[in-house]
Amino acid sequence: MSLVRVARPASHLISGSEPANRRVMSETAEDTTNPNTPYRVLARKYRPQTFEDLIGQDAMVRTLTNAFASGRIAQAYMLTGVRGIGKTTTARLIARALNFQKSGEDSGPSVDLSVKGEHCDAILESRHVDVIEMDAASHTGVDNVREINDAVKYKPASARYKVYIIDEVHMLSTAAFNALLKTLEEPPPHVKFIFATTEIRKVPVTVLSRCQRFDLRRLEAGLLVEHFQRVSDLEGVKAETEALGMIARAAEGSVRDGLSLLDQAIAYGTDEVRADDVQSMLGLSDRARIIDLFEAVMRGDAAAAMDELEAQHNLGADPEVIMADLAGFVHWVTKLKVSPKSADDAAVSQAERTRGREFAEQLAMPVLARAWQMLLKGMEEVSRANNALMAAEMLLIRMAHIADMPAPEELARIVEATDTGTAASPVDDKAPSTAADAGAAPAVASSPAPVQGSGSPPATHAPVMAATQLKPASSDDEDSTAGQPQPPAGFSSFEELVAYVSSKRDVKLVRELERHVLPVSIGTGHIELSLLPDAPASIANELSRRLEAWTGNRWIVSVSTTDAPGQTIADQKRERRDDLFRRARESDDVQAVLKGFPRAEIMEVRDLKAETIAPVDEQHGFDGDAPDDPAD
């Protein structure tokens, strides 16, 4: 049984020090003309035969190459990574390198496996007497490890080393791990251990500390697409790049999963791999239609989004998959906005690259972040719902409803701009500014909506395509102070004084002024107050100190020795609230409601004319009657 080596372009080199002719090697030279020859799946047929054939594992290959060249060979190796990434294949390659020996000569272990050695075929076919492969899932007990401990005493029969390859080593029991520790720490010179696992956290640290650990990383989609393209060329199969990109994304970094899907796609498409066939085979939604769905949602057109969702569902797409693909496109647009060079990803279709760039330029980051959060939570609802389509429709309606709403920080800027009398400006300096109507709040500037796809209904309203922000302040002192409110020189009333303290967000001082203080006289730079018996003694000094810090002027706050007439602000608020509750209880409509719902309670009364809200007293509660204590 011979090996077949196929030359590959030098552009796929792992590092510059490696030979220019890398190989995709087949385990066997199969006679495809013989109908009795069993078919070998692609995942086994194109299993790497040398270290140079391992794609995407540069760090491990370099470490092993240098270690073997210098003779620093460890007694145990731990290989970890996701399924189908090449752990067992790498273990066999290390076993071959340890026992590599050309016919008639013994030059020691070598990672140069370009020429077949005496033991290579037997090791590759898992039939070498000195390379023992076992899976820990079916050999979990301490008795199995005891057999290993007894067998390591004997030297190898024909090879240089006796190599134990234990797959899924995390399945060993605690007693088995403990029984292996002594042998693993001080094995005989002729014994080597190679462990492989997908659950590295389940392996005891006492075992990990005795091994050289290699984390085999997931392969990027671009590398997988290149690898699948080479395999397709070797198989004589015409494969579309977009179809290979779908397979690479579905493989999630696993070479074996991807080759299995490629094998299935070749059979599905009768020796041709097309994007439509792969989409139908995997039950995926059309990427172009996902982009149309995203555009409808960001445009705020809920009807168009629901029609698109229903159309994809009628074609056989799962609503849960559609929402997951929509979240994936949101992530893609966000990624392009942060890192435009990401558009060079080979696993992404041309439509995604082109339209993704457009959305990245038009949509603000808060809008994308909000869409991502809603999809992340909404996908859980779709997966748990009895009717996934209904849940997906409700999710799209929510997203479309808030698509044209500014983010919270944008609202804060608009409010601030309204209070200070300045106009808000868009982030994008290229976007034309629009004048607000007379008397209206500052308008939210937005970039033009993306071009609608064919068949899309007209947009009902434009989306917020750019964050609304204030123009950056000028460095000039005059410009920076223009429009800013000046500190007051005096107050015309005690209520105005309390309102000013409230604007400075000193909640404690505001509550004390409202509950324990009656005004005597208010003037410029001077305030005279009358304190209730339960008032804190430091109110006057605290108010004087705060006003001086806020206004930059000196304020004299004195305490009157005589009691002032009138009510505190808290008492006035309580009376207004009690009056609102009284009028509400006397209302015929409210009495009818309370009579129809005996257990109902009046929790809040709102004066629509004065916009005064009378809430329930949190401290004393409310059972339908206005409380007598002062409101908080």
C-alpha positions, 0 to 999 in steps of 0.5 A: 500500500503506497502513499500519494503525494500531490504538490501544492502552491507555495502560497500555502506555506505555514512558515518561510522555513518549510519546503515549497512543495507542501502536500495534501496526502492520501492515506492510500492509492485507491483504485477507483476503477475497481467496483469492489474497492470500498469508498474512503470518506474525505476526512480519512482520505485526506488526513495529514501525513506529515507535520507540514500538512497540518494547517493552522497549527504553526506554533505546535509544529514549530515547537515540535520541530525544534524540540526533535532537532535539539533532542528535547523530547518530552515523556508525555504530550497533551493535545487539546482542542475542539472536535475534528481539529486533528488531535488523533492525527497529530498524535499519530504523527508524533508517534511516527516521528518518535519511531521514524527509521529509514531502512538500514539506518537509525538516525534518531527521531525526526519530524521530516516524514516526507520519506516513508520509514519502516514503521510508518504504514503500520502506525498510520493504520493503527496496527503497530505492536509498539504504538498502542491506541486506546480510548479512555471512554471504554478503558476508564478503570484503575485495572486498565491503567494497572495493565499499562503500568505492568506493560511499560516495564518491557521494551518495545518489540521492534520500534524505538519507543513504546508509545501509548496514545490515549484518546479522550483522556478526561474520561478516566476515573479519578482512581485511574488518574492517580494510578497513572501519576507515578508512571507518567512522572518517571516513565522508562526511557523507552516509553512515551505518552500522548494524550488527547482530549476535548475537555481539558478542564476535566483533566487533573492538574497533577496530570497536566503538570507532567505533560507538554500541552498543545492547544490545537486552535480552531481553523479560520474560515478562510483557511478552511475554504482554501483547504476545501478548494484544494480537496475539491480540485483533487477530487475533480469536483467543481465547487463554488467559493460561496458554497465552500464558505457556507460549509466552512461556517457550518464546520465552526473551525473543525476540519473533519466536520467540514470535510464530512459536509463537503463529502455530503455536498458532493453527493447531493450535487452529483459531483458539483458543489453549488451554493443553492444545494449547500443552502438547501442541504444544511437548511440555511437561509439565503444570505442575500435574503437575510441582508434584505431582512436586516435592511427592512428591520433597520428601515423600521418597516415591520410589514416588509420584515414579516413578509420576508420572514414568512417567505423564507419560512415557506421555503423551508428555513427554520425561524431559529436559524433565520434569527441566528443568521440575522444576528450573524449579519449584525455582528458582521456589520459591527465588525466591519464598522470597527475593523474595515479590513475584516472585509477580506475574509474569504468565507464571506460572500461578495454581497455580504462584503459590499452591502455590509460596508454600506450598512457599516458606514450608515448605521451608528454603533449604538443602533447595532449594539442595541440590535445585537442585544435584542437578537441575543435575548430574542433568540432564546425566546424563539428557541423556547416558544411553542410556535417559533415563527410567532416568536420570531415575528414579535422579535422583528416587530420590536426591532423595527419599532425602535429602529428609528429611535436614538440611543439613550446617550443620544436622547441625553444629548438632545435634551442637553442641547434643548436645555442649553439652546444649542443645536445637535449635529450628526456624527458624520460631517458629510451628512447634510444638516436639516433645519428643524421646524419652528418651535420643534425640538432639534431634529435627529439627523440621519444619513440616507437609507440604503437602497431597497432590494428588488421587491421591497415595499417603500419605506415608511420612515427613514432609520437612524443611520448616524448617531446624533451628537453635539458638535465638539466644543471649541478650544476658544474660551469664548466659544466654550462658554457661549450659551452656558447658563450663568450662576444666579446672583440672587433668588426671587423665592424659596422655591427657586432656591430649592429648584437650583439646589435640585439642579445641582443633584444634591439630594440630601440638601434638597430633602432637608430644605423641603422638610425642615426649613421655612423661608424668612427672607431671600435676597442677593447674597443673603438668606434668612431661614427658620428651622423646625425643631427636628431640623439638622443644625448644620443646614445653614452652614451647608447651604452657605458653603454649597452656594458659594462653591456653585456660584462663586459668590459669598452667601450669608445664610442666617437662622431666625430666632422666631418661627416663620409662618407658612408650610414647608414645601413637603407639606405643600406637596402633601396637601396637593397630593391629598387633594388629588386623591380626594378628587379622584375618590369623589369621581363617579368614574373612579367609584364605578371602577372601585366598585367593579373591582373591590380589591383595586387600589388607587396607586397614582393620580395624575393631573393632566393639566398641571402634569402633577403626579401623586404616587403612593407613599412607599413608607406608609403604603396606601389602601385607597385613602390618602396618607396623612404623613408627609410624602417622601 
